[in-house]
Amino acid sequence: MLFSTRIVNNPSNFKTNLLKLKSDDIMTGDSAMGKFNLSEYEKPHCLIAGGIGVSPIRSFLKQIDLFVANNKNNGRYYISGALSMVKFITQRLLDSGIEKNNIKTDLFVGY
């Protein structure tokens, strides 16, 4: 699991504890909030984020083309971020042959 946060000179207790975590530590968390609802767990999912959109889905897949090549329309594509980035990635996926119903988007405006 990856976290995205800003650490300042005087971090909160929460962020101080995040900094102490090791790669094999076990954590628990509350349920996710937002409009993405991951379903169909047996299918692969591709989570893409940009800008403030990294907050809900920090698992940023760095190799979109590889995921598309290996999963095509068996996967679900979740894109979160600024309008221009969401439009660009959506069009790239459509041009790659991904069906529109396999693409879910969430816009972050005004940041």
Jmol script that loads the backbone (N, CA, C; Angstrom):
load data "model"
ATOM      1  N   MET A   1       0.846  -1.161   0.000  1.00  0.00           N
ATOM      2  CA  MET A   1       0.000   0.000   0.000  1.00  0.00           C
ATOM      3  C   MET A   1       0.895   1.228   0.000  1.00  0.00           C
ATOM      4  N   LEU A   2       0.514   2.216  -0.774  1.00  0.00           N
ATOM      5  CA  LEU A   2       1.262   3.465  -0.832  1.00  0.00           C
ATOM      6  C   LEU A   2       0.435   4.578  -0.212  1.00  0.00           C
ATOM      7  N   PHE A   3       1.111   5.529   0.423  1.00  0.00           N
ATOM      8  CA  PHE A   3       0.445   6.687   1.001  1.00  0.00           C
ATOM      9  C   PHE A   3       0.944   7.940   0.324  1.00  0.00           C
ATOM     10  N   SER A   4       0.054   8.898   0.217  1.00  0.00           N
ATOM     11  CA  SER A   4       0.408  10.192  -0.333  1.00  0.00           C
ATOM     12  C   SER A   4       0.071  11.251   0.704  1.00  0.00           C
ATOM     13  N   THR A   5       1.077  11.962   1.164  1.00  0.00           N
ATOM     14  CA  THR A   5       0.854  13.000   2.150  1.00  0.00           C
ATOM     15  C   THR A   5       1.988  14.005   2.098  1.00  0.00           C
ATOM     16  N   ARG A   6       1.748  15.147   2.653  1.00  0.00           N
ATOM     17  CA  ARG A   6       2.771  16.172   2.748  1.00  0.00           C
ATOM     18  C   ARG A   6       3.276  16.188   4.188  1.00  0.00           C
ATOM     19  N   ILE A   7       4.576  16.095   4.353  1.00  0.00           N
ATOM     20  CA  ILE A   7       5.178  16.124   5.685  1.00  0.00           C
ATOM     21  C   ILE A   7       5.825  17.495   5.885  1.00  0.00           C
ATOM     22  N   VAL A   8       5.417  18.189   6.928  1.00  0.00           N
ATOM     23  CA  VAL A   8       5.971  19.507   7.246  1.00  0.00           C
ATOM     24  C   VAL A   8       6.962  19.369   8.398  1.00  0.00           C
ATOM     25  N   ASN A   9       7.585  20.473   8.776  1.00  0.00           N
ATOM     26  CA  ASN A   9       8.585  20.441   9.851  1.00  0.00           C
ATOM     27  C   ASN A   9       8.038  19.888  11.155  1.00  0.00           C
ATOM     28  N   ASN A  10       6.790  20.140  11.437  1.00  0.00           N
ATOM     29  CA  ASN A  10       6.166  19.701  12.680  1.00  0.00           C
ATOM     30  C   ASN A  10       4.984  18.785  12.357  1.00  0.00           C
ATOM     31  N   PRO A  11       5.227  17.528  11.949  1.00  0.00           N
ATOM     32  CA  PRO A  11       4.117  16.668  11.507  1.00  0.00           C
ATOM     33  C   PRO A  11       3.184  16.302  12.664  1.00  0.00           C
ATOM     34  N   SER A  12       1.933  16.021  12.312  1.00  0.00           N
ATOM     35  CA  SER A  12       0.954  15.568  13.307  1.00  0.00           C
ATOM     36  C   SER A  12       1.371  14.203  13.852  1.00  0.00           C
ATOM     37  N   ASN A  13       0.718  13.779  14.936  1.00  0.00           N
ATOM     38  CA  ASN A  13       1.005  12.449  15.490  1.00  0.00           C
ATOM     39  C   ASN A  13       0.727  11.359  14.460  1.00  0.00           C
ATOM     40  N   PHE A  14      -0.348  11.528  13.693  1.00  0.00           N
ATOM     41  CA  PHE A  14      -0.688  10.554  12.659  1.00  0.00           C
ATOM     42  C   PHE A  14       0.444  10.420  11.641  1.00  0.00           C
ATOM     43  N   LYS A  15       0.928  11.547  11.136  1.00  0.00           N
ATOM     44  CA  LYS A  15       1.996  11.510  10.128  1.00  0.00           C
ATOM     45  C   LYS A  15       3.310  11.027  10.725  1.00  0.00           C
ATOM     46  N   THR A  16       3.574  11.352  11.976  1.00  0.00           N
ATOM     47  CA  THR A  16       4.776  10.848  12.650  1.00  0.00           C
ATOM     48  C   THR A  16       4.740   9.327  12.699  1.00  0.00           C
ATOM     49  N   ASN A  17       3.569   8.773  13.014  1.00  0.00           N
ATOM     50  CA  ASN A  17       3.433   7.311  13.057  1.00  0.00           C
ATOM     51  C   ASN A  17       3.525   6.694  11.664  1.00  0.00           C
ATOM     52  N   LEU A  18       3.016   7.380  10.647  1.00  0.00           N
ATOM     53  CA  LEU A  18       3.175   6.890   9.279  1.00  0.00           C
ATOM     54  C   LEU A  18       4.646   6.768   8.913  1.00  0.00           C
ATOM     55  N   LEU A  19       5.433   7.761   9.311  1.00  0.00           N
ATOM     56  CA  LEU A  19       6.859   7.756   8.995  1.00  0.00           C
ATOM     57  C   LEU A  19       7.605   6.605   9.667  1.00  0.00           C
ATOM     58  N   LYS A  20       7.072   6.088  10.748  1.00  0.00           N
ATOM     59  CA  LYS A  20       7.708   4.990  11.486  1.00  0.00           C
ATOM     60  C   LYS A  20       7.409   3.618  10.893  1.00  0.00           C
ATOM     61  N   LEU A  21       6.430   3.528   9.987  1.00  0.00           N
ATOM     62  CA  LEU A  21       6.038   2.231   9.433  1.00  0.00           C
ATOM     63  C   LEU A  21       7.150   1.618   8.593  1.00  0.00           C
ATOM     64  N   LYS A  22       7.248   0.291   8.671  1.00  0.00           N
ATOM     65  CA  LYS A  22       8.177  -0.477   7.840  1.00  0.00           C
ATOM     66  C   LYS A  22       7.366  -1.221   6.788  1.00  0.00           C
ATOM     67  N   SER A  23       8.013  -1.707   5.759  1.00  0.00           N
ATOM     68  CA  SER A  23       7.300  -2.329   4.638  1.00  0.00           C
ATOM     69  C   SER A  23       6.513  -3.573   5.039  1.00  0.00           C
ATOM     70  N   ASP A  24       6.863  -4.253   6.121  1.00  0.00           N
ATOM     71  CA  ASP A  24       6.134  -5.463   6.509  1.00  0.00           C
ATOM     72  C   ASP A  24       5.187  -5.243   7.686  1.00  0.00           C
ATOM     73  N   ASP A  25       4.990  -4.006   8.116  1.00  0.00           N
ATOM     74  CA  ASP A  25       4.063  -3.709   9.208  1.00  0.00           C
ATOM     75  C   ASP A  25       2.625  -3.955   8.765  1.00  0.00           C
ATOM     76  N   ILE A  26       1.781  -4.312   9.719  1.00  0.00           N
ATOM     77  CA  ILE A  26       0.365  -4.553   9.462  1.00  0.00           C
ATOM     78  C   ILE A  26      -0.432  -3.362   9.981  1.00  0.00           C
ATOM     79  N   MET A  27      -1.387  -2.915   9.156  1.00  0.00           N
ATOM     80  CA  MET A  27      -2.237  -1.775   9.526  1.00  0.00           C
ATOM     81  C   MET A  27      -3.692  -2.167   9.385  1.00  0.00           C
ATOM     82  N   THR A  28      -4.544  -1.435  10.053  1.00  0.00           N
ATOM     83  CA  THR A  28      -5.985  -1.543   9.832  1.00  0.00           C
ATOM     84  C   THR A  28      -6.491  -0.155   9.470  1.00  0.00           C
ATOM     85  N   GLY A  29      -7.620  -0.101   8.811  1.00  0.00           N
ATOM     86  CA  GLY A  29      -8.176   1.193   8.414  1.00  0.00           C
ATOM     87  C   GLY A  29      -9.681   1.136   8.351  1.00  0.00           C
ATOM     88  N   ASP A  30     -10.273   2.297   8.273  1.00  0.00           N
ATOM     89  CA  ASP A  30     -11.719   2.400   8.119  1.00  0.00           C
ATOM     90  C   ASP A  30     -12.087   2.179   6.656  1.00  0.00           C
ATOM     91  N   SER A  31     -13.355   2.109   6.397  1.00  0.00           N
ATOM     92  CA  SER A  31     -13.794   1.909   5.022  1.00  0.00           C
ATOM     93  C   SER A  31     -13.464   3.126   4.176  1.00  0.00           C
ATOM     94  N   ALA A  32     -13.300   2.884   2.907  1.00  0.00           N
ATOM     95  CA  ALA A  32     -12.997   3.958   1.968  1.00  0.00           C
ATOM     96  C   ALA A  32     -14.216   4.850   1.787  1.00  0.00           C
ATOM     97  N   MET A  33     -13.940   6.107   1.467  1.00  0.00           N
ATOM     98  CA  MET A  33     -15.035   7.045   1.206  1.00  0.00           C
ATOM     99  C   MET A  33     -14.838   7.610  -0.189  1.00  0.00           C
ATOM    100  N   GLY A  34     -15.896   8.021  -0.829  1.00  0.00           N
ATOM    101  CA  GLY A  34     -15.824   8.552  -2.179  1.00  0.00           C
ATOM    102  C   GLY A  34     -16.784   7.805  -3.078  1.00  0.00           C
ATOM    103  N   LYS A  35     -16.771   8.153  -4.356  1.00  0.00           N
ATOM    104  CA  LYS A  35     -17.752   7.529  -5.237  1.00  0.00           C
ATOM    105  C   LYS A  35     -17.230   6.315  -5.988  1.00  0.00           C
ATOM    106  N   PHE A  36     -15.960   5.990  -5.863  1.00  0.00           N
ATOM    107  CA  PHE A  36     -15.462   4.755  -6.461  1.00  0.00           C
ATOM    108  C   PHE A  36     -15.890   3.589  -5.589  1.00  0.00           C
ATOM    109  N   ASN A  37     -16.464   2.589  -6.225  1.00  0.00           N
ATOM    110  CA  ASN A  37     -16.841   1.379  -5.518  1.00  0.00           C
ATOM    111  C   ASN A  37     -16.240   0.213  -6.293  1.00  0.00           C
ATOM    112  N   LEU A  38     -15.139  -0.322  -5.795  1.00  0.00           N
ATOM    113  CA  LEU A  38     -14.502  -1.442  -6.488  1.00  0.00           C
ATOM    114  C   LEU A  38     -15.380  -2.670  -6.341  1.00  0.00           C
ATOM    115  N   SER A  39     -15.773  -3.209  -7.471  1.00  0.00           N
ATOM    116  CA  SER A  39     -16.600  -4.406  -7.470  1.00  0.00           C
ATOM    117  C   SER A  39     -15.974  -5.413  -8.421  1.00  0.00           C
ATOM    118  N   GLU A  40     -16.609  -6.531  -8.548  1.00  0.00           N
ATOM    119  CA  GLU A  40     -16.096  -7.576  -9.426  1.00  0.00           C
ATOM    120  C   GLU A  40     -14.625  -7.865  -9.107  1.00  0.00           C
ATOM    121  N   TYR A  41     -14.396  -8.274  -7.876  1.00  0.00           N
ATOM    122  CA  TYR A  41     -13.028  -8.448  -7.374  1.00  0.00           C
ATOM    123  C   TYR A  41     -12.219  -9.478  -8.147  1.00  0.00           C
ATOM    124  N   GLU A  42     -12.893 -10.380  -8.867  1.00  0.00           N
ATOM    125  CA  GLU A  42     -12.151 -11.389  -9.613  1.00  0.00           C
ATOM    126  C   GLU A  42     -11.497 -10.813 -10.858  1.00  0.00           C
ATOM    127  N   LYS A  43     -11.855  -9.582 -11.235  1.00  0.00           N
ATOM    128  CA  LYS A  43     -11.279  -8.955 -12.419  1.00  0.00           C
ATOM    129  C   LYS A  43     -10.175  -7.992 -12.016  1.00  0.00           C
ATOM    130  N   PRO A  44      -9.150  -7.841 -12.848  1.00  0.00           N
ATOM    131  CA  PRO A  44      -8.085  -6.872 -12.542  1.00  0.00           C
ATOM    132  C   PRO A  44      -8.619  -5.446 -12.626  1.00  0.00           C
ATOM    133  N   HIS A  45      -8.031  -4.552 -11.852  1.00  0.00           N
ATOM    134  CA  HIS A  45      -8.415  -3.145 -11.853  1.00  0.00           C
ATOM    135  C   HIS A  45      -7.176  -2.291 -12.089  1.00  0.00           C
ATOM    136  N   CYS A  46      -7.351  -1.201 -12.783  1.00  0.00           N
ATOM    137  CA  CYS A  46      -6.280  -0.238 -13.027  1.00  0.00           C
ATOM    138  C   CYS A  46      -6.697   1.079 -12.395  1.00  0.00           C
ATOM    139  N   LEU A  47      -5.938   1.564 -11.426  1.00  0.00           N
ATOM    140  CA  LEU A  47      -6.251   2.809 -10.737  1.00  0.00           C
ATOM    141  C   LEU A  47      -5.284   3.885 -11.194  1.00  0.00           C
ATOM    142  N   ILE A  48      -5.813   5.003 -11.744  1.00  0.00           N
ATOM    143  CA  ILE A  48      -4.989   6.058 -12.303  1.00  0.00           C
ATOM    144  C   ILE A  48      -5.364   7.369 -11.636  1.00  0.00           C
ATOM    145  N   ALA A  49      -4.386   8.136 -11.190  1.00  0.00           N
ATOM    146  CA  ALA A  49      -4.672   9.398 -10.515  1.00  0.00           C
ATOM    147  C   ALA A  49      -3.686  10.466 -10.937  1.00  0.00           C
ATOM    148  N   GLY A  50      -4.086  11.715 -10.786  1.00  0.00           N
ATOM    149  CA  GLY A  50      -3.216  12.840 -11.068  1.00  0.00           C
ATOM    150  C   GLY A  50      -3.574  14.002 -10.166  1.00  0.00           C
ATOM    151  N   GLY A  51      -2.611  14.808  -9.797  1.00  0.00           N
ATOM    152  CA  GLY A  51      -2.866  15.954  -8.936  1.00  0.00           C
ATOM    153  C   GLY A  51      -3.499  15.524  -7.634  1.00  0.00           C
ATOM    154  N   ILE A  52      -4.519  16.254  -7.203  1.00  0.00           N
ATOM    155  CA  ILE A  52      -5.203  15.934  -5.950  1.00  0.00           C
ATOM    156  C   ILE A  52      -5.918  14.590  -6.025  1.00  0.00           C
ATOM    157  N   GLY A  53      -6.113  14.076  -7.237  1.00  0.00           N
ATOM    158  CA  GLY A  53      -6.761  12.782  -7.408  1.00  0.00           C
ATOM    159  C   GLY A  53      -6.005  11.612  -6.813  1.00  0.00           C
ATOM    160  N   VAL A  54      -4.743  11.809  -6.453  1.00  0.00           N
ATOM    161  CA  VAL A  54      -4.003  10.713  -5.839  1.00  0.00           C
ATOM    162  C   VAL A  54      -4.521  10.387  -4.452  1.00  0.00           C
ATOM    163  N   SER A  55      -5.263  11.303  -3.843  1.00  0.00           N
ATOM    164  CA  SER A  55      -5.768  11.053  -2.492  1.00  0.00           C
ATOM    165  C   SER A  55      -6.641   9.816  -2.405  1.00  0.00           C
ATOM    166  N   PRO A  56      -7.660   9.650  -3.262  1.00  0.00           N
ATOM    167  CA  PRO A  56      -8.487   8.449  -3.121  1.00  0.00           C
ATOM    168  C   PRO A  56      -7.861   7.186  -3.686  1.00  0.00           C
ATOM    169  N   ILE A  57      -6.951   7.297  -4.604  1.00  0.00           N
ATOM    170  CA  ILE A  57      -6.393   6.080  -5.202  1.00  0.00           C
ATOM    171  C   ILE A  57      -4.894   6.202  -5.439  1.00  0.00           C
ATOM    172  N   ARG A  58      -4.135   6.204  -4.376  1.00  0.00           N
ATOM    173  CA  ARG A  58      -2.691   6.419  -4.464  1.00  0.00           C
ATOM    174  C   ARG A  58      -1.974   5.305  -5.219  1.00  0.00           C
ATOM    175  N   SER A  59      -2.649   4.182  -5.359  1.00  0.00           N
ATOM    176  CA  SER A  59      -2.049   3.084  -6.126  1.00  0.00           C
ATOM    177  C   SER A  59      -1.986   3.486  -7.582  1.00  0.00           C
ATOM    178  N   PHE A  60      -0.993   4.247  -7.940  1.00  0.00           N
ATOM    179  CA  PHE A  60      -0.867   4.777  -9.292  1.00  0.00           C
ATOM    180  C   PHE A  60      -0.139   3.747 -10.158  1.00  0.00           C
ATOM    181  N   LEU A  61      -0.821   3.234 -11.156  1.00  0.00           N
ATOM    182  CA  LEU A  61      -0.197   2.265 -12.046  1.00  0.00           C
ATOM    183  C   LEU A  61       0.678   2.994 -13.046  1.00  0.00           C
ATOM    184  N   LYS A  62       1.982   2.750 -13.007  1.00  0.00           N
ATOM    185  CA  LYS A  62       2.931   3.504 -13.823  1.00  0.00           C
ATOM    186  C   LYS A  62       2.989   3.042 -15.278  1.00  0.00           C
ATOM    187  N   GLN A  63       2.565   1.846 -15.534  1.00  0.00           N
ATOM    188  CA  GLN A  63       2.684   1.338 -16.899  1.00  0.00           C
ATOM    189  C   GLN A  63       1.308   1.022 -17.467  1.00  0.00           C
ATOM    190  N   ILE A  64       0.587   2.068 -17.872  1.00  0.00           N
ATOM    191  CA  ILE A  64      -0.771   1.905 -18.379  1.00  0.00           C
ATOM    192  C   ILE A  64      -0.798   0.975 -19.588  1.00  0.00           C
ATOM    193  N   ASP A  65       0.115   1.168 -20.499  1.00  0.00           N
ATOM    194  CA  ASP A  65       0.105   0.363 -21.725  1.00  0.00           C
ATOM    195  C   ASP A  65       0.257  -1.118 -21.434  1.00  0.00           C
ATOM    196  N   LEU A  66       1.104  -1.477 -20.465  1.00  0.00           N
ATOM    197  CA  LEU A  66       1.294  -2.881 -20.106  1.00  0.00           C
ATOM    198  C   LEU A  66       0.012  -3.456 -19.511  1.00  0.00           C
ATOM    199  N   PHE A  67      -0.629  -2.690 -18.638  1.00  0.00           N
ATOM    200  CA  PHE A  67      -1.890  -3.158 -18.052  1.00  0.00           C
ATOM    201  C   PHE A  67      -2.941  -3.374 -19.132  1.00  0.00           C
ATOM    202  N   VAL A  68      -3.074  -2.403 -20.033  1.00  0.00           N
ATOM    203  CA  VAL A  68      -4.052  -2.513 -21.119  1.00  0.00           C
ATOM    204  C   VAL A  68      -3.761  -3.735 -21.981  1.00  0.00           C
ATOM    205  N   ALA A  69      -2.497  -3.937 -22.326  1.00  0.00           N
ATOM    206  CA  ALA A  69      -2.120  -5.067 -23.176  1.00  0.00           C
ATOM    207  C   ALA A  69      -2.453  -6.400 -22.507  1.00  0.00           C
ATOM    208  N   ASN A  70      -2.260  -6.491 -21.203  1.00  0.00           N
ATOM    209  CA  ASN A  70      -2.482  -7.749 -20.492  1.00  0.00           C
ATOM    210  C   ASN A  70      -3.933  -7.971 -20.075  1.00  0.00           C
ATOM    211  N   ASN A  71      -4.723  -6.911 -19.984  1.00  0.00           N
ATOM    212  CA  ASN A  71      -6.071  -7.048 -19.432  1.00  0.00           C
ATOM    213  C   ASN A  71      -7.192  -6.604 -20.360  1.00  0.00           C
ATOM    214  N   LYS A  72      -6.883  -5.737 -21.304  1.00  0.00           N
ATOM    215  CA  LYS A  72      -7.854  -5.195 -22.260  1.00  0.00           C
ATOM    216  C   LYS A  72      -9.196  -4.956 -21.579  1.00  0.00           C
ATOM    217  N   ASN A  73     -10.276  -5.588 -22.033  1.00  0.00           N
ATOM    218  CA  ASN A  73     -11.587  -5.320 -21.455  1.00  0.00           C
ATOM    219  C   ASN A  73     -11.961  -6.256 -20.313  1.00  0.00           C
ATOM    220  N   ASN A  74     -10.996  -7.006 -19.804  1.00  0.00           N
ATOM    221  CA  ASN A  74     -11.235  -7.792 -18.589  1.00  0.00           C
ATOM    222  C   ASN A  74     -11.025  -6.940 -17.350  1.00  0.00           C
ATOM    223  N   GLY A  75     -10.398  -5.777 -17.516  1.00  0.00           N
ATOM    224  CA  GLY A  75     -10.093  -4.913 -16.385  1.00  0.00           C
ATOM    225  C   GLY A  75     -11.044  -3.744 -16.272  1.00  0.00           C
ATOM    226  N   ARG A  76     -11.022  -3.104 -15.122  1.00  0.00           N
ATOM    227  CA  ARG A  76     -11.770  -1.877 -14.883  1.00  0.00           C
ATOM    228  C   ARG A  76     -10.754  -0.763 -14.700  1.00  0.00           C
ATOM    229  N   TYR A  77     -11.040   0.397 -15.233  1.00  0.00           N
ATOM    230  CA  TYR A  77     -10.114   1.514 -15.216  1.00  0.00           C
ATOM    231  C   TYR A  77     -10.732   2.670 -14.436  1.00  0.00           C
ATOM    232  N   TYR A  78     -10.109   3.044 -13.329  1.00  0.00           N
ATOM    233  CA  TYR A  78     -10.591   4.111 -12.464  1.00  0.00           C
ATOM    234  C   TYR A  78      -9.640   5.293 -12.596  1.00  0.00           C
ATOM    235  N   ILE A  79     -10.161   6.442 -13.034  1.00  0.00           N
ATOM    236  CA  ILE A  79      -9.325   7.616 -13.288  1.00  0.00           C
ATOM    237  C   ILE A  79      -9.834   8.762 -12.418  1.00  0.00           C
ATOM    238  N   SER A  80      -8.945   9.365 -11.643  1.00  0.00           N
ATOM    239  CA  SER A  80      -9.312  10.446 -10.750  1.00  0.00           C
ATOM    240  C   SER A  80      -8.303  11.568 -10.873  1.00  0.00           C
ATOM    241  N   GLY A  81      -8.783  12.817 -11.016  1.00  0.00           N
ATOM    242  CA  GLY A  81      -7.868  13.946 -11.101  1.00  0.00           C
ATOM    243  C   GLY A  81      -8.514  15.131 -11.787  1.00  0.00           C
ATOM    244  N   ALA A  82      -7.666  16.013 -12.275  1.00  0.00           N
ATOM    245  CA  ALA A  82      -8.128  17.210 -12.966  1.00  0.00           C
ATOM    246  C   ALA A  82      -8.810  16.841 -14.287  1.00  0.00           C
ATOM    247  N   LEU A  83      -9.728  17.697 -14.736  1.00  0.00           N
ATOM    248  CA  LEU A  83     -10.512  17.425 -15.935  1.00  0.00           C
ATOM    249  C   LEU A  83      -9.645  17.101 -17.148  1.00  0.00           C
ATOM    250  N   SER A  84      -8.608  17.902 -17.405  1.00  0.00           N
ATOM    251  CA  SER A  84      -7.778  17.672 -18.592  1.00  0.00           C
ATOM    252  C   SER A  84      -7.071  16.319 -18.528  1.00  0.00           C
ATOM    253  N   MET A  85      -6.589  15.940 -17.352  1.00  0.00           N
ATOM    254  CA  MET A  85      -5.908  14.651 -17.198  1.00  0.00           C
ATOM    255  C   MET A  85      -6.894  13.493 -17.376  1.00  0.00           C
ATOM    256  N   VAL A  86      -8.081  13.622 -16.776  1.00  0.00           N
ATOM    257  CA  VAL A  86      -9.097  12.575 -16.885  1.00  0.00           C
ATOM    258  C   VAL A  86      -9.516  12.398 -18.350  1.00  0.00           C
ATOM    259  N   LYS A  87      -9.730  13.511 -19.061  1.00  0.00           N
ATOM    260  CA  LYS A  87     -10.088  13.429 -20.485  1.00  0.00           C
ATOM    261  C   LYS A  87      -8.981  12.769 -21.299  1.00  0.00           C
ATOM    262  N   PHE A  88      -7.733  13.162 -21.047  1.00  0.00           N
ATOM    263  CA  PHE A  88      -6.598  12.611 -21.794  1.00  0.00           C
ATOM    264  C   PHE A  88      -6.486  11.103 -21.595  1.00  0.00           C
ATOM    265  N   ILE A  89      -6.499  10.650 -20.342  1.00  0.00           N
ATOM    266  CA  ILE A  89      -6.346   9.217 -20.055  1.00  0.00           C
ATOM    267  C   ILE A  89      -7.550   8.445 -20.590  1.00  0.00           C
ATOM    268  N   THR A  90      -8.755   9.001 -20.423  1.00  0.00           N
ATOM    269  CA  THR A  90      -9.950   8.328 -20.939  1.00  0.00           C
ATOM    270  C   THR A  90      -9.847   8.124 -22.445  1.00  0.00           C
ATOM    271  N   GLN A  91      -9.452   9.162 -23.167  1.00  0.00           N
ATOM    272  CA  GLN A  91      -9.328   9.051 -24.614  1.00  0.00           C
ATOM    273  C   GLN A  91      -8.235   8.048 -24.999  1.00  0.00           C
ATOM    274  N   ARG A  92      -7.147   8.054 -24.260  1.00  0.00           N
ATOM    275  CA  ARG A  92      -6.065   7.100 -24.534  1.00  0.00           C
ATOM    276  C   ARG A  92      -6.556   5.664 -24.375  1.00  0.00           C
ATOM    277  N   LEU A  93      -7.347   5.424 -23.343  1.00  0.00           N
ATOM    278  CA  LEU A  93      -7.886   4.081 -23.130  1.00  0.00           C
ATOM    279  C   LEU A  93      -8.885   3.709 -24.231  1.00  0.00           C
ATOM    280  N   LEU A  94      -9.774   4.644 -24.587  1.00  0.00           N
ATOM    281  CA  LEU A  94     -10.732   4.383 -25.669  1.00  0.00           C
ATOM    282  C   LEU A  94     -10.004   4.085 -26.974  1.00  0.00           C
ATOM    283  N   ASP A  95      -8.956   4.858 -27.269  1.00  0.00           N
ATOM    284  CA  ASP A  95      -8.166   4.628 -28.480  1.00  0.00           C
ATOM    285  C   ASP A  95      -7.455   3.283 -28.451  1.00  0.00           C
ATOM    286  N   SER A  96      -7.214   2.750 -27.258  1.00  0.00           N
ATOM    287  CA  SER A  96      -6.557   1.447 -27.114  1.00  0.00           C
ATOM    288  C   SER A  96      -7.547   0.298 -27.208  1.00  0.00           C
ATOM    289  N   GLY A  97      -8.825   0.631 -27.392  1.00  0.00           N
ATOM    290  CA  GLY A  97      -9.831  -0.412 -27.535  1.00  0.00           C
ATOM    291  C   GLY A  97     -10.574  -0.762 -26.263  1.00  0.00           C
ATOM    292  N   ILE A  98     -10.384   0.004 -25.212  1.00  0.00           N
ATOM    293  CA  ILE A  98     -11.105  -0.257 -23.966  1.00  0.00           C
ATOM    294  C   ILE A  98     -12.541   0.226 -24.123  1.00  0.00           C
ATOM    295  N   GLU A  99     -13.496  -0.600 -23.706  1.00  0.00           N
ATOM    296  CA  GLU A  99     -14.906  -0.220 -23.797  1.00  0.00           C
ATOM    297  C   GLU A  99     -15.227   0.838 -22.752  1.00  0.00           C
ATOM    298  N   LYS A 100     -16.061   1.816 -23.144  1.00  0.00           N
ATOM    299  CA  LYS A 100     -16.377   2.941 -22.259  1.00  0.00           C
ATOM    300  C   LYS A 100     -16.965   2.491 -20.919  1.00  0.00           C
ATOM    301  N   ASN A 101     -17.757   1.407 -20.912  1.00  0.00           N
ATOM    302  CA  ASN A 101     -18.364   0.957 -19.655  1.00  0.00           C
ATOM    303  C   ASN A 101     -17.346   0.366 -18.680  1.00  0.00           C
ATOM    304  N   ASN A 102     -16.103   0.163 -19.117  1.00  0.00           N
ATOM    305  CA  ASN A 102     -15.033  -0.312 -18.229  1.00  0.00           C
ATOM    306  C   ASN A 102     -14.216   0.833 -17.656  1.00  0.00           C
ATOM    307  N   ILE A 103     -14.594   2.073 -17.968  1.00  0.00           N
ATOM    308  CA  ILE A 103     -13.853   3.244 -17.507  1.00  0.00           C
ATOM    309  C   ILE A 103     -14.735   4.037 -16.548  1.00  0.00           C
ATOM    310  N   LYS A 104     -14.247   4.265 -15.332  1.00  0.00           N
ATOM    311  CA  LYS A 104     -14.945   5.067 -14.324  1.00  0.00           C
ATOM    312  C   LYS A 104     -14.104   6.296 -14.038  1.00  0.00           C
ATOM    313  N   THR A 105     -14.740   7.471 -13.938  1.00  0.00           N
ATOM    314  CA  THR A 105     -13.984   8.699 -13.713  1.00  0.00           C
ATOM    315  C   THR A 105     -14.529   9.458 -12.504  1.00  0.00           C
ATOM    316  N   ASP A 106     -13.645  10.232 -11.887  1.00  0.00           N
ATOM    317  CA  ASP A 106     -13.984  11.083 -10.745  1.00  0.00           C
ATOM    318  C   ASP A 106     -13.164  12.363 -10.897  1.00  0.00           C
ATOM    319  N   LEU A 107     -13.836  13.496 -11.039  1.00  0.00           N
ATOM    320  CA  LEU A 107     -13.140  14.758 -11.279  1.00  0.00           C
ATOM    321  C   LEU A 107     -12.867  15.508  -9.982  1.00  0.00           C
ATOM    322  N   PHE A 108     -11.707  16.156  -9.916  1.00  0.00           N
ATOM    323  CA  PHE A 108     -11.364  17.042  -8.822  1.00  0.00           C
ATOM    324  C   PHE A 108     -11.149  18.424  -9.432  1.00  0.00           C
ATOM    325  N   VAL A 109     -12.044  19.346  -9.134  1.00  0.00           N
ATOM    326  CA  VAL A 109     -11.967  20.685  -9.706  1.00  0.00           C
ATOM    327  C   VAL A 109     -11.744  21.716  -8.599  1.00  0.00           C
ATOM    328  N   GLY A 110     -11.122  22.802  -8.954  1.00  0.00           N
ATOM    329  CA  GLY A 110     -10.941  23.901  -8.016  1.00  0.00           C
ATOM    330  C   GLY A 110      -9.776  23.770  -7.075  1.00  0.00           C
ATOM    331  N   TYR A 111      -8.835  22.882  -7.339  1.00  0.00           N
ATOM    332  CA  TYR A 111      -7.682  22.718  -6.458  1.00  0.00           C
ATOM    333  C   TYR A 111      -6.444  23.307  -7.103  1.00  0.00           C
TER     334      TYR A 111
END
end "model"
wireframe off; spacefill off
backbone 0.3
color backbone group
